[in-house]
């Protein structure tokens, strides 16, 4: 067996490649020294009060006092400011975005969670599969149809933009296998991977976790096509809408905020994204025969009218509230869609709140569309909430 070869870089190249790390380390040491000095000043000036009056020797010896000191120091503005500056320095000198965000190709950011192979992931995915099946049985008993839509990871769809980042091969069939298992169990489900894999156009935002307008529209159309296979009398009231493109505007990316560098000047952040956000105009369902389509006047008190409550409900995550997805879905179905999606809701948050709500109990829909991000399928179960006890 041949011994593995060793690549030796020219001295100049080696020095250049190590310089960002050296600068970052030096910068961190500088900030630690500054933080130590500022905290020392805070201690000797009496702000904040580190220990409450009457602290005993026993508390000093058993660690209670040290915990109190750490808690009081954390309440000052100094730790937060130092952490902010450290994140900015790490990004500028070493291209490091912290533990939650990964940089792929230039100006492309990805959520680190999408690249993690979780312990017990097979068992976690199976548990959530069973949860969905249990929910479907309860809905069927109530005369309600369920359609599950799995949103593939950005790192799956935009894998060409990962560059040095690696997507584990263990995740290659995660979404497809889970959806197939649902379908085999008799649950209507769609994997949006084929829909969002567009060779000629991006379907996800560069500096954000979510799909762009093009991706949201394609996803809505694919989901609507599956939903329309269900009995047509379930889609009431009938409603049409028009889509009007708007002037492109700069859109801050949630991954820039998650990395903690949104406070830097724009020129020092990953290239800001400029996107269009279409405007939807709802038209009257049944205009007079001698008149053209009429725009509906909506009010905060009665958005749909008691006699025309939507029969389609949407539960899910921030994907449902991004890039006009809910409006595109309503447009494709030609009926209003009541969204109960929850930002940061992960697998169970939105479903839990909706099935516990008076909206579901008093005015149940005829169809529920459940949007689930792929990365939540096999994530640890400790954050899941019991759905529909």
C-alpha positions, 0 to 999 in steps of 0.5 A: 500500500502506498503511503499517503502523499503530503502536500507541501505549500510554498512558504509564502502560500503557507504564511498567507493561508495562516494569516487570517487565523493568526489575526483572528486569534490576536484579535480575540486575545485583544478583546479578552484583554479589553473585556477583562479590563472593563469588567475589572473597572465595573467591579471596583466601581461598584456597578454592578453589585456582584454579591448581595449583602450577607453572603456567607463563607459557606456560599463562597466555598460551595460555588454559590457565590461564584455563580452569583458573580457570573450572573451579575456580570452577565447582566452588564452591557459589556459581555453582549457588546464584546460578543458582538464585536468578536463575531464581527471580527471572526467574520472579517478576519477568518470568514467564520460565522459562528456555530449556526451558519456556514458559508458556502460559495461567496455570498451563499450562506447555509444553516448548519443544522442542515449538515448535521447527522443527528444521533438516533435519527432513524428512530426520531424520523420513525416517531414523527412518522407515527405522529403524522399517521395518528393525526391523519386517523383523527382527521379522517374520523372528523371528515378532514383530509390531510396533505403533508408537504416536505420542504427540502433543505436549501443545502440539498437544492442549492448543493452547487453553491456549497463549495467547501461545505460538505453535505453528508451522504447519510442525508441523501434520501432523508426527505424522499424516504420519509415521504414514501413511508407516509404514502405507503401508510396511506397519508397524502404527501409530497416531497418538493425536491423535484419541484425545487430543483431547477437547473436554470434558476435559483429557488432559494435565497442566498443569505436566507434559509428560505425559498425565494419567490420563484421557489415559493410559487413552484412549491405552491403550484405543486402542492395545489396540484396534489390538493386538487386531487381531493374532492373539488367541493372542499375548496370553497369559497371560490376566489381568484386573484391577480399577481402584480410584480413590484419593484425589487427591494433589498431583503435582509437575510435571516442567516446574516442575523443568525450569524450576528453580523447584521450590525456591520456596514453593508459593504462588510456583510455578505452581498445584500440580496435584492428581490422582488415581492409580488402584490396579490389583488383578490377579485370578487368570486362572482361579479355581475355578468355585465362587469369585469372582475372586481377587487374585494375590499377587506376589513380587519373585522371580517376578512372572509365573512361568516358564510365564506370561511376558508375550508383550507388551513395551512400549518407549518413553519416560516416557509409558509410566511416567506416569499408570498407562499400562502398567497401563491397557494391561494392563487393556485387553489383559487380559494382562500387559505387560512394560515396558522403557520408559526415562525420557528415552530419546527415540526410540532409547534404550529400543529400543536397550537392549531389543534388546541385553538378555538379556530380548529374546534369551532370552525374546522376546515375540510383540508389541512396542508402541513408544511414540514422542513426536511431538517426537522424530520430526524432532529432530536425529539426533545423540542417536540410537543404533544399534538392533539391529546 
